[in-house]
Amino acid sequence: MTITAKDAEKALNDVAAAERRAKRYTDMKGGDWMSFLWGGIWVAGFVLQHLSCRYGWMLHVGRVTTSASGALWFPLVIFGGVASGLIMSKAAPVRSERDRELSKAIGGMWLSLYAFVGFWVLIISASAEGPLFAGEVGDRVVTTIYATIPLLALLLMGLFGCGKFLVLESVFITVMTAVGLFTMGQWFYLYMAVVGGGTQLAVGAAIYVLLKRSA
């Protein structure tokens, strides 16, 4: 059987296409459920935060009384962290040494970002002559800061090869968050539930479809 140059070129192109599909599948595997998870958390968290601000829910710890809006996020974030680990362990149960080291580095990056931003906010607040983040507007500013920290992490992950879609997703939600902060007023938290959470759910659905086509 004689193989022509055209046949050989077609075979090489088919192999290259299969390799691209396999790489895309590997890069995105688990990303659909991660997006569903955190999209759902954003929707739940911001809806609860809106209700907390609107109805004045308060948290009583001993003699200290404070707004419950921030505390509502803690169980959601803890649940999300544990669930994320389970999702990724199931999505990629067998990993190379490089992948394991990369996962540790990404986890360290997330923790470092929150630690450093918290430190910066503390320093800025301590040096201010008056309340830096006071009232409802201040609460929305603080929420914006902490909501965009994970978006920066997603952007960095996308830039370092964890999926180009992460770059587009993080930039889009960040821009829309800035728009909402200055335009939505008391409806900002519901806006974030729809725009931020909805975008992540939509990305999850898109990744799910792509994975089905690549499988």
Secondary structure, 3 states (H helix, E strand, C coil): CCCCHHHHHHHHHHHHHHHHHHHHHHHHCCHHHHHHHHHHHHHHHHHHHHHHHHHCCEEEECCEEEECCCCCHHHHHHHHHHHHHHHHHHHCCCCCHHHHHHHHHHHHHHHHHHHHHHHHHHHHHHHCCCCCCCHHHHHHHHHHHHHHHHHHHHHHHHHCCCCCHHHHHHHHHHHHHHHHHHHCHHHHHHHHHHHHHHHHHHHHHHHHHHHHHHC
